[in-house]
Amino acid sequence: MKRSVFATLLLIFCVNGLFAKVNPQNLINANVYSTILKENRDLRILLPNEFKDTYFSYPVIYLLDAESNFATGIEVLSFLMDNHFIPPHVVVGIPNTDRFRDMTPVDSVLNKTIFPTRGGADTFLQVLETDIFPFVAKEYRGSSRRLVMGHNYSGLFVMHAFLSRPELFDRYMAFSPILWWNDTAMLHDMDLFLTKNSSVRKHLFMSFAKEAKNMLEACKELAKLLEEKAPVDLKWKYEWMPDEDHYSLYRKSLMRGMEVIFKDYKYPSVEDLADGGVGSANGFLRDIMLNYGRKEKLPYSLLESVCLQLKQEARYDEAIKFLTYTSVNYPERAEPYFYAGEIYESTNKPKQAFKFYQAAHQKDKGRWDYEQKYLAIQKLLEELRNKEQNKTPL
């Protein structure tokens, strides 16, 4: 079975402790006054590396429990953005001022002396909509494309937001949400939501670890509800992580959740491009524009690998098409011309080979091997011309 790219990366990171270093110049501490709660709220912002060189808006990741999860979250997210596993985002970490107040829906089960301020999740949704979203849009070019992620009680909040205000976010990620809250009322709410809504064009990722018995039973019931009633256009995934516990699954869940939710953003493989041809490359970029509003091009290293594979497999017509595509996208590169020269030389077409070897040499005169190849094919053509002339009768 193929191991996912994210699983492989996670293994490497766990062994070596290698996560991307976050550029401190992209980190901002901000503050916004909540007109709903009548209090100041701190925000921790991570801007994408390209931010200062652009003018357009960016989708936003809202990272809850930022006082404990922001450092880990941006470490992972920076790596994923820098390596084209997810699109560039503005990341907004929101530290808590009263976690149980803001992250929990109203309940009718717990004694009032336990978490006396609880039950303010709907109010905090208003805080996001009224105070924080407009601030992020104005100050950091945040768009209306939003993802919210949370763990534990903030995972409960994510689930509540999905069911009560689905229009606020496009993507939802809940890690070990506290489903036992209010006597597992979330299960009833999910059942009702799925029954009433025949179309839910959202993404939902949930992860659960080695949980207490009541949590496990609620997790299984939730997954069963989604399997039976989820609309076709709801893209959801339930991930069971038995090797993790309730508190250790955050990093693994973040990696896996991003892989699931943004699977169409990851670059296609060399094999897929080689089999699909130039049309598959253009199709991928067209989908990136349609789904993410980004005009991109495939990296040179990927295109070069496709060209070399096609060349190695003697699929010369396909290789020439991809080399042409590569040279159009990267006209400054000499290698595609050299590879084309090698193909024409191997198929006994020295005139065409000379043309491309000459172009490669002109583009990179520092390459000794390019010069030698160019001179050798030039000499061969002269010999062929002389040979042809000697055949001409007097």
Secondary structure as UniProt FT lines:
FT   HELIX           5..16
FT   HELIX           24..26
FT   STRAND          27..34
FT   TURN            35..38
FT   STRAND          39..46
FT   TURN            49..50
FT   HELIX           51..53
FT   STRAND          58..64
FT   HELIX           66..82
FT   TURN            83..84
FT   STRAND          90..94
FT   HELIX           99..103
FT   TURN            112..113
FT   TURN            116..117
FT   HELIX           121..127
FT   HELIX           128..132
FT   HELIX           133..140
FT   STRAND          142..151
FT   HELIX           153..164
FT   HELIX           166..168
FT   STRAND          171..175
FT   TURN            179..180
FT   HELIX           181..196
FT   STRAND          203..210
FT   HELIX           213..229
FT   TURN            232..233
FT   STRAND          235..245
FT   TURN            246..248
FT   HELIX           250..261
FT   TURN            262..265
FT   HELIX           270..292
FT   HELIX           300..312
FT   TURN            313..314
FT   HELIX           316..329
FT   TURN            331..332
FT   HELIX           335..346
FT   TURN            347..348
FT   HELIX           350..363
FT   TURN            365..366
FT   HELIX           368..391
//
